[in-house]
Amino acid sequence: MIRPFCLLLFVAYMPAPFAGEINQQLSAYGLTLKNETQWTMKKNSTVQSGDRKIQTMELTAGDVSVEMTFLNSVPKAKAVQDADLEYSSILSAYKAAVTPYAGSVSKKLSCGPRFYPKNVPAKFAGLKVRALVGFASDRKAFGACTESEASLEFAFAAMGLPNNAMLKITGFRQRPATLNPRFWTDLLAGFSMEKLK
């Protein structure tokens, strides 16, 4: 299994938000979360590297956690290319791979249809996006292909925003009895986009 990419740089953590803080942060990207009061901002960090700013927010509601990572100065064509690479990287964790140990003849079995992530058409703030919905381990690692590994349900979407920013969204929640893409498409549809001032 592979773990989601982690960026190890100096991070400035923000204090706990007041009411409206989530939409105040999202407004910098022209976004609004319609049901903001149902969510709590667990983390809000910004990393500055030269001209590149990366902001990560983690929102929680019940057993659902959603991480939103914004990268600025990403042209639309580059955002599309980077999004495709992110999708491919996640899907590769669910495909057969030769064992890394010399002399071993076994290899990881690829996931069957039940555990292989589904491509789901969705809308985020009025933009058509592609979401991956599947199962992950209790450590939020992709590649869970068995009953014992699949503790969480996940959704992932990546897209370019009109203001030359890229957004990656990764959500996790306790695994339901059956995969439920509708839960995630409804969640993504809960965002709207305003014109930037």
N, C-alpha and C positions, 0 to 999 in steps of 0.2 A: 504494500500500500504506500502511497505517497501522501505527504502532508501538504496542506495548502502553503504557498510561498509566504515566508515571513521575512520582513525587512528589519535588519538589526542596525538601527541608527539611533542617534539621540532623539528622544521623543519628549515633547512637552505635553503633559497631561493637563486637561482643563478641569476646573472644579465641577461638582455636580450641578446640573442645569436647573434653572427655574422654568416655570411653565412658559411654553413658547420657544424655548431654547433650540429645540430640534429644527423647527421651521426657520428660525433665525439663521442657523448654520446652513441649512439647505438653500436659503434664498440667495446665497452667494453664487449658486449654480443655476438660479432661476427655477428652483424646484420647491414644491410644497407637499407635505404629507397630510392627506385629508383627515385622517383619524389620529392626529398627533397625540391627543390626550391619553390614548390607550398604550402609548410607548414610553419607555424610560431610556435616556441616553446613559449607557453604562461606561462608554469610553469616547473620548474625542481628542485625537492627537494630530499634530501637524509636523511634518518633516520638511525642511527646506534644504535643497541641494542645488546650489547655483540658481538658475532661473526656474528650476522644477520644484513645484510644491506638491506634496502628497498629503492629503487629509484623510484620515480614517475615523469613521464613527461606528460604534457598535450600539445598536438599539435592541431592547428586549421587551417582550410582552408575554407573560406567562412562561411557557417552556420554549418559546420561539426567540432565537437570536438572529439578528441580521447585521452583517458587517458591510458597510458601504465605503469603498475606497475611491477617492477622486484624485485624478492626476491632471494637472493643468499643462498647457502648451503641447497638446497632442492633436495634430491635424486629423480631420475626419478619416482620410484614407489610412493613416497609421493606426488609428483607433480600431478600424475594421480588421486590419491585419493582426493587431495584437489580440483582439477578441478571439479571432479564429485560433490563434496559438494557445490561448487559455483553454478554450473548449477542447482542443486536441489533447492538451496535456492531461486534463481531467479524464477524458475518455480512455487514454492510454493505460490508466491505472486499472481498468476493467477488462483489458485484453490480455491474451496469453503472452507470457514473457519467459524466456529461457532463464533458468536459475543461474545466479551469478557464481555458484560454487564449482570450481574445476572438478571434472570427473563425474559430476552428477548428471544423470540422464533424465531426471524428472523436470517438469516445468509447471509453472502456475497454470491452472486451468482458467480459461476465459469465462467470464460470467455468463450464466444462462439468461434467457429473456427476462426472467423475473427480477433479476438484480442489475441488469445492464441499464444505465441511465437513459431516460427518454428525452428526446428533443421535443419541446413544447412551444408552439407559437404563443406569444404574449404581447401585451402592450405595457409600456412603462412611460408615464407622463405623455401619452399620446403617440409615442414612438413605437414602431413595430420592432420587437426584439425576439431573440431566440433564448429560451431558458432550458437548461439541463436540469432534470429532476431525477434523483436517484437515492441510493442509500450510502451512508458513511458509518465509520466506526464511532465508538463512544468518545474517541479522542479527536473527532472531527477530521478524520483522515479518509481520503477517497480510496476506492478500491474494495469496499466491503461486498463480498460476493457470496456469503453464506448466512444462514439464519443466525449463527452465533456472532458473526462480525457486524451485521447490519443493525446497529442500535439506534441510529438517527436517520431521518429523512433530510435530504439537502436539496437546495435549488441554487443554481448559479446563472447569472446573466451578466454580460458585458456589452457596453455600447459607447459610441461617441456622442457627446452632447453638443448642441449648437454653438457653444462658446469656446470651442477648441479644448474641451476637457474630455477625459475618458472616465467612465464610471464602471466599477466592478462591484457586483452585489453577490454576496454569499450568505445564504440563510440555512439555519439548522433548526430542527425540532425533534422531539421524541418520535420514534418511528410509529406510524399508525399501522393498523392491520394490513392495509393495502396502500400502495403508492397513490398519493393524492395530488396530482399536478394542479388541480383547480384551486387548492388552497394557496399555492404560490402565484398563480396567474392573478387571482383576486388581490393578493398582497401587492404585487407589482402595479396593478391597476389603481391602487390607492394613492399613487403619486400624480401630481399634476405639474405642468410647466407654465411659468409666467415669463413674460419678456423681461430680459435683464435691463436694468436702468442704465 
